Amino acid sequence: MRKEQFKTLLRFFKVLADESRLKIVGILANQECSVEELAALMQLKEPTVSHHLAKLKEVNLVTMRPDGNSRLYQLDSEALEKISQEIFTPGNIASLISQIDTEAWESKVLNNYLESNPTSLDGVQRLKEIPVSRKKRLVILKWLSTKFELEVEYSEQMVNEILGRYHPDYLTLQRELVSYKFIQRKDGIYCRNLQD
């Protein structure tokens, strides 16, 4: 997403982050109204309604046309559709986090729950404890699943030996890995599932 699109998106959300403005948009989506009519419908003072309309005009959400001595406002549905087509695409919304480390939280969980094994010569990390939190447990299970090769079949004894390197309660870990579909079990043979 380009910087100007990002600023437009930010302004758009700031303007709509107000209950009265959202209600005005809803009313104007159904009918044209004057400031006086909107004030009566919203039970607000006319200067307050004018202020909200000015904010909505800044992001091109409303249009105004003269009608005798008054002005009528309506939702600019074409402008709304244009913003939707140009900015609210899944690709543009996803690009908002392109500069953010989406795995930072997982790294933090791993750092908190893993420790170096002093008795291991190959630098194997051990699990301090199995997290109680489901979300944190999933991070640990995902990490443990990488200790199994894809498309390799493992016996139950092999699975228990691998998991035993990381935590003494390997049976719980085995059950959890199967339960959350990180590995599958069929006829006593285990195989790692491909995760997204």
C-alpha positions, 0 to 999 in steps of 0.5 A: 500500500502506498503511503498516500493510500495509507494516509487516506485509509487512516483519515477515513477510519478516524472520521468514522470513529465517531458514533454520531458520524456513523449514524449520519452516514446511515441516515444519508445512505437512505435519504437526503437531509438538511442540517436542520433535519439531521439535527432533529433526527439525531437530537443534536444541535445544528452546529454539531451536525455541521461539524460532523458533516464537514469531517465527512466531507473531508474524506468525500463521504458526503455531497452537498447540493443547494436547495433554495435557502438550505443545503441538502446532504447525501452519502456519496456512494460512488466515492465510498465504492471507489475507496472500497475498490482502491484501498479495501482490497485484501492485498492492500489491507494485508500490506499494512503489516508487511513491515511487522514481524508477525512471528515476534510473539511466537519467538517470545513464547519459545524464548520463555518456555525453552532452555538450553539443555546442559547435559546435551552436547548437540545444544538441544533445547528443552521445554521448561514446562508445557504451557497451560494457555492453549495459544502458547501450547500451540506455539510449542506444539508447532515448534515440536512438530518441526522435529519430525521430518515430512513424509517420514513414518515414525513408530510410537517408540521413535516419537516418544524418544524424540519428544523425550529429548525435549520434555519428560512428559512425552506422552502428553506432548504426543497426544497433543500433537495428534489432537491438534493435527500436527502429526497423524497416527494410523495403525501405530505409525506416526507422520508429520502433517504439513502445517500452513 
